[in-house]
Amino acid sequence: MDKFIKIWMVAALSAVCFQTAHGADAKLINDSLVKDLSCRNLSVDSIYSAVYPRTAFHTYYHLPVQNWYFKSGGPALGVCWGLASAQRKMFYLARFDEKEELSKDELMRRTLNMVRGHDLSPQQVGEGNVRMVKSPLNRYEVLKYADDSLLSSWMGEKQYPTGIFPLINNGYKEEVRGKSYWKTFKLDVERAQQERFFRFSNLSMVVGDEDDRGTVENMLTFSVLKKNLETHRLTLLNLRFGRMDQHVVVAKDFKVVDNKVAIFVYDSNQPLTENVIWYDMEKKSFHSPGIYQGVKSEGDPKRAIGVYIMDEEERGPIEAAMLRHYQKECTK
């Protein structure tokens, strides 16, 4: 009996040693988003934990495109909203300084599909006529680019026209029965946001007074935002400076300074830098003089503003794409 127990203990210890060694030898992944991501017990939470926010969300990876007026006559708020949504996708789904797995043409097509949120394909409508119809993407995907960053691709656009930014900025033309259909970054941002803007749920953006929200609402908003940013979950914020003066940004990180919190954001009014929203923990109010001056030409830049968290439902498909990507990387 003693001999059997000894054999069982040796076997059990061997199993423990194997598990420990297996954990120690688990593959680690490093790329432009994560550092030392372990392939053991891979999950969405472990991916977020491995994100280095001050490098992964650096201005080098900002879309170097400033707001413009919709050519199609859409709402002005739609542009910054569309750019904010596109920027969050690029932060999470683009991998830079990598060996490209797709041709340049295919990278361009899939990047524009990601920005737009759906594919466009020809459909016959009778009498030989064709229209372009949307097909929702079944799922997002992580794309690898040889470029060091979006900023370097933008700066070297003339010297390297095959960089990712010049490719998506210039876009491409599809010929369908003698008609040309352009797919470009700006057009696709417009296409995505024209549909998203006119929704019943967006009435909250245009109703109410022009002042800051109440302290309870601000506390709840900051609580959710803080929890998101502590776990590297980028968050879209709608900033209301007045009923008709609003702006959408991407919150990336935060830092506590005395009794205030500095929230660092991507701001499409100033895409080549990083702007700040301040949360006053004593007054329970939000302020952003820097962003205010980029939206309004009059009034007090230091006045309190309304802050609303947006588009949390977009996070699920993005997270699923990241998890699929790293599961695949772990098998290589």
C-alpha positions as CSV (number, residue, x, y, z in Angstrom):
1,M,0.0,0.0,0.0
2,D,2.8,2.4,0.9
3,K,4.5,1.6,-2.4
4,F,1.3,2.5,-4.2
5,I,1.0,5.8,-2.4
6,K,4.6,6.7,-3.2
7,I,4.0,6.0,-6.9
8,W,0.8,8.1,-6.8
9,M,2.6,11.0,-5.1
10,V,5.4,10.9,-7.7
11,A,2.9,10.9,-10.5
12,A,1.0,13.8,-9.0
13,L,4.2,15.8,-8.4
14,S,5.3,15.1,-12.0
15,A,1.9,16.4,-13.2
16,V,2.3,19.6,-11.1
17,C,5.8,20.1,-12.4
18,F,4.6,19.7,-16.0
19,Q,1.9,22.2,-15.5
20,T,4.3,24.7,-14.0
21,A,6.8,24.2,-16.7
22,H,4.1,24.4,-19.3
23,G,3.0,27.7,-17.8
24,A,6.5,29.0,-17.7
25,D,7.1,28.1,-21.3
26,A,3.9,29.5,-22.6
27,K,4.4,31.5,-25.7
28,L,4.5,35.3,-25.3
29,I,3.2,37.7,-28.0
30,N,4.5,41.2,-28.6
31,D,3.2,43.5,-31.2
32,S,2.0,47.2,-31.6
33,L,-0.9,46.6,-29.2
34,V,0.3,44.1,-26.5
35,K,3.4,43.3,-24.6
36,D,4.2,39.8,-23.2
37,L,0.7,38.5,-23.8
38,S,0.7,34.9,-22.6
39,C,-0.9,32.2,-24.7
40,R,-1.8,30.3,-21.6
41,N,-5.5,30.9,-20.5
42,L,-5.9,33.4,-23.3
43,S,-9.0,35.5,-22.9
44,V,-10.4,39.0,-23.8
45,D,-9.5,40.2,-20.3
46,S,-5.9,38.9,-20.6
47,I,-5.6,40.7,-23.9
48,Y,-6.7,44.0,-22.4
49,S,-4.3,43.4,-19.4
50,A,-1.4,43.1,-21.8
51,V,-2.1,46.4,-23.6
52,Y,0.4,49.2,-23.1
53,P,-1.9,52.2,-23.4
54,R,0.7,54.9,-23.6
55,T,2.4,53.2,-26.6
56,A,-0.5,51.2,-28.1
57,F,-2.7,54.3,-28.1
58,H,0.0,56.8,-28.9
59,T,-0.5,59.7,-31.3
60,Y,1.7,57.8,-33.8
61,Y,-1.3,55.6,-34.4
62,H,-3.8,58.4,-34.7
63,L,-5.7,58.8,-38.0
64,P,-4.1,62.0,-39.3
65,V,-7.4,63.2,-40.8
66,Q,-9.1,66.4,-39.6
67,N,-12.9,66.9,-39.6
68,W,-14.5,68.0,-42.8
69,Y,-18.0,68.9,-43.9
70,F,-20.0,65.9,-45.2
71,K,-20.0,66.1,-49.0
72,S,-23.4,64.4,-48.8
73,G,-24.8,67.1,-46.6
74,G,-25.0,65.0,-43.5
75,P,-24.9,66.2,-39.9
76,A,-21.6,67.9,-38.7
77,L,-21.6,65.7,-35.6
78,G,-21.4,62.6,-37.8
79,V,-17.9,63.4,-39.0
80,C,-16.2,63.5,-35.6
81,W,-18.3,60.5,-34.5
82,G,-17.3,58.5,-37.6
83,L,-13.6,59.4,-37.1
84,A,-13.8,58.4,-33.5
85,S,-15.4,55.1,-34.3
86,A,-12.8,54.4,-37.0
87,Q,-10.0,55.4,-34.7
88,R,-11.0,53.0,-32.0
89,K,-11.2,50.2,-34.6
90,M,-7.7,51.0,-35.9
91,F,-6.3,51.1,-32.4
92,Y,-7.5,47.6,-31.7
93,L,-7.6,45.9,-35.1
94,A,-4.5,47.3,-36.8
95,R,-1.0,45.8,-36.2
96,F,1.9,47.9,-37.4
97,D,5.5,47.0,-38.3
98,E,4.4,43.5,-39.2
99,K,4.8,41.2,-42.2
100,E,1.7,41.8,-44.3
101,E,-0.4,38.7,-44.9
102,L,-2.6,40.3,-47.6
103,S,-1.9,42.1,-50.9
104,K,-2.0,45.9,-50.8
105,D,-5.3,45.9,-52.7
106,E,-6.9,43.4,-50.3
107,L,-5.6,45.3,-47.3
108,M,-7.1,48.5,-48.7
109,R,-10.4,46.8,-49.3
110,R,-10.7,45.2,-45.9
111,T,-9.5,48.3,-44.1
112,L,-12.3,50.4,-45.8
113,N,-14.8,47.7,-45.0
114,M,-13.7,47.9,-41.3
115,V,-14.2,51.6,-41.3
116,R,-17.6,51.4,-43.0
117,G,-18.8,48.4,-41.0
118,H,-20.1,46.7,-44.1
119,D,-19.1,45.6,-47.6
120,L,-20.6,47.2,-50.8
121,S,-21.5,44.9,-53.7
122,P,-23.5,45.3,-56.9
123,Q,-27.0,44.1,-57.1
124,Q,-29.2,44.1,-60.2
125,V,-32.5,46.1,-59.8
126,G,-34.1,45.4,-63.2
127,E,-33.7,46.6,-66.8
128,G,-30.0,46.1,-66.7
129,N,-29.6,48.6,-63.9
130,V,-27.3,48.0,-60.9
131,R,-27.1,49.6,-57.5
132,M,-24.5,49.2,-54.8
133,V,-26.0,47.6,-51.7
134,K,-24.4,47.0,-48.3
135,S,-23.7,43.6,-46.8
136,P,-23.0,43.8,-43.1
137,L,-19.6,42.4,-42.1
138,N,-20.1,39.0,-40.4
139,R,-17.2,39.8,-38.2
140,Y,-14.2,42.2,-37.9
141,E,-10.6,41.0,-38.3
142,V,-7.1,42.1,-37.2
143,L,-5.0,43.4,-40.1
144,K,-1.2,43.5,-40.3
145,Y,0.5,46.5,-41.9
146,A,4.2,46.9,-42.8
147,D,4.0,50.6,-41.9
148,D,5.5,51.7,-38.6
149,S,2.4,53.8,-37.9
150,L,-0.4,55.8,-39.4
151,L,1.5,59.0,-38.9
152,S,4.7,57.8,-40.7
153,S,2.5,56.5,-43.5
154,W,0.8,59.9,-43.8
155,M,4.1,61.8,-43.7
156,G,5.7,59.6,-46.3
157,E,2.6,59.6,-48.6
158,K,4.5,61.0,-51.6
159,Q,7.6,58.9,-51.2
160,Y,5.7,55.7,-50.4
161,P,2.3,55.7,-52.1
162,T,1.7,52.1,-51.1
163,G,1.6,52.9,-47.4
164,I,-1.7,52.2,-45.7
165,F,-2.8,55.8,-45.3
166,P,-2.3,56.9,-49.0
167,L,-4.0,53.6,-50.0
168,I,-7.2,54.2,-48.0
169,N,-7.1,58.0,-48.5
170,N,-7.0,57.6,-52.3
171,G,-9.2,54.5,-52.3
172,Y,-10.2,52.6,-55.4
173,K,-12.8,52.5,-58.1
174,E,-15.1,49.7,-58.9
175,E,-16.6,49.5,-62.4
176,V,-20.1,48.1,-62.4
177,R,-21.9,48.0,-65.8
178,G,-20.0,51.1,-67.0
179,K,-20.6,53.0,-63.7
180,S,-17.9,53.9,-61.3
181,Y,-18.2,53.5,-57.6
182,W,-15.5,55.0,-55.4
183,K,-14.5,53.6,-52.1
184,T,-12.3,56.0,-50.1
185,F,-11.7,56.7,-46.4
186,K,-13.8,59.9,-46.3
187,L,-16.7,58.5,-48.3
188,D,-16.8,55.4,-46.2
189,V,-16.8,57.3,-42.9
190,E,-19.7,59.3,-44.3
191,R,-21.5,56.2,-45.4
192,A,-21.1,54.6,-42.0
193,Q,-22.3,57.6,-40.0
194,Q,-25.2,58.7,-42.2
195,E,-27.0,55.6,-41.1
196,R,-25.8,55.5,-37.5
197,F,-26.6,59.2,-36.8
198,F,-30.3,59.1,-37.5
199,R,-31.4,56.8,-34.7
200,F,-34.1,57.3,-32.1
201,S,-31.5,56.6,-29.3
202,N,-29.5,59.6,-30.4
203,L,-32.3,62.1,-29.4
204,S,-30.4,62.4,-26.1
205,M,-27.8,64.4,-27.9
206,V,-30.1,67.1,-29.0
207,V,-32.5,67.5,-26.1
208,G,-32.0,69.1,-22.7
209,D,-30.5,72.3,-21.6
210,E,-27.1,73.7,-22.6
211,D,-25.5,73.4,-19.2
212,D,-23.5,70.6,-17.6
213,R,-25.3,67.5,-16.5
214,G,-26.2,67.0,-12.8
215,T,-23.5,65.8,-10.3
216,V,-25.1,62.3,-10.0
217,E,-25.0,61.8,-13.8
218,N,-21.4,63.0,-13.9
219,M,-20.4,60.7,-11.1
220,L,-21.9,57.7,-12.8
221,T,-20.4,58.6,-16.1
222,F,-16.9,59.0,-14.6
223,S,-17.3,55.8,-12.6
224,V,-17.9,53.8,-15.8
225,L,-15.3,55.7,-17.8
226,K,-12.6,55.1,-15.1
227,K,-13.4,51.4,-14.9
228,N,-13.1,51.2,-18.7
229,L,-9.8,53.0,-18.9
230,E,-8.3,51.1,-16.0
231,T,-8.8,48.0,-18.1
232,H,-7.6,49.6,-21.4
233,R,-11.1,49.7,-22.9
234,L,-11.2,52.7,-25.2
235,T,-14.4,54.7,-24.8
236,L,-16.3,57.0,-27.2
237,L,-17.5,60.2,-25.5
238,N,-20.0,62.8,-26.8
239,L,-19.1,66.2,-25.4
240,R,-22.0,68.7,-25.3
241,F,-20.9,72.3,-25.1
242,G,-24.4,73.5,-26.0
243,R,-27.5,72.0,-27.7
244,M,-26.1,72.5,-31.2
245,D,-22.4,72.3,-30.3
246,Q,-21.2,68.8,-29.7
247,H,-18.1,66.7,-30.4
248,V,-17.2,63.0,-30.2
249,V,-13.7,61.9,-29.0
250,V,-12.0,58.7,-27.9
251,A,-10.9,58.4,-24.3
252,K,-7.6,56.5,-24.1
253,D,-6.1,56.9,-20.6
254,F,-6.3,59.0,-17.4
255,K,-4.1,60.4,-14.7
256,V,-5.0,61.8,-11.3
257,V,-3.6,65.3,-10.6
258,D,-4.5,66.6,-7.1
259,N,-8.3,66.7,-7.0
260,K,-8.7,66.5,-10.7
261,V,-8.5,63.7,-13.3
262,A,-6.9,64.3,-16.7
263,I,-8.5,62.2,-19.3
264,F,-6.4,61.9,-22.5
265,V,-8.3,61.6,-25.7
266,Y,-8.1,61.4,-29.5
267,D,-9.7,64.5,-30.9
268,S,-10.4,64.7,-34.6
269,N,-10.3,68.5,-34.5
270,Q,-6.6,68.1,-33.5
271,P,-5.7,64.6,-34.7
272,L,-1.9,65.0,-34.6
273,T,-1.8,65.7,-30.9
274,E,-3.6,64.5,-27.7
275,N,-6.2,66.5,-26.0
276,V,-7.5,66.5,-22.4
277,I,-10.8,66.4,-20.6
278,W,-10.7,67.3,-16.9
279,Y,-12.9,65.8,-14.3
280,D,-13.2,67.8,-11.1
281,M,-13.6,65.2,-8.3
282,E,-14.8,67.9,-5.8
283,K,-17.4,69.7,-8.0
284,K,-18.3,66.5,-9.9
285,S,-18.0,68.3,-13.3
286,F,-16.2,67.9,-16.6
287,H,-14.3,70.7,-18.3
288,S,-12.1,70.8,-21.5
289,P,-10.9,74.3,-22.5
290,G,-8.7,72.9,-25.2
291,I,-11.5,71.0,-26.9
292,Y,-14.0,73.7,-26.3
293,Q,-12.0,76.2,-28.3
294,G,-11.8,73.8,-31.2
295,V,-15.6,73.6,-31.3
296,K,-16.9,77.1,-30.2
297,S,-15.5,80.5,-31.1
298,E,-17.2,82.3,-28.3
299,G,-18.2,81.7,-24.7
300,D,-16.2,80.6,-21.6
301,P,-13.8,77.7,-22.5
302,K,-13.6,76.8,-18.8
303,R,-17.4,76.2,-18.4
304,A,-18.7,72.8,-17.4
305,I,-19.7,70.5,-20.3
306,G,-21.9,67.5,-20.6
307,V,-20.2,64.1,-21.2
308,Y,-22.0,61.1,-22.5
309,I,-20.6,57.6,-23.1
310,M,-21.4,56.2,-26.5
311,D,-21.4,53.0,-28.6
312,E,-20.5,50.5,-25.9
313,E,-22.2,47.9,-28.0
314,E,-19.4,48.1,-30.7
315,R,-17.0,46.6,-28.2
316,G,-18.2,43.0,-28.6
317,P,-17.4,42.4,-32.2
318,I,-14.0,44.1,-31.8
319,E,-13.1,42.0,-28.8
320,A,-14.1,38.8,-30.6
321,A,-11.8,39.7,-33.5
322,M,-8.9,40.3,-31.1
323,L,-9.4,37.0,-29.4
324,R,-9.6,35.1,-32.7
325,H,-6.4,36.8,-33.9
326,Y,-4.3,35.9,-30.8
327,Q,-5.7,32.4,-30.7
328,K,-4.3,32.0,-34.2
329,E,-1.0,33.6,-33.3
330,C,-0.6,31.3,-30.4
331,T,-0.8,28.3,-32.7
332,K,2.0,29.5,-34.9
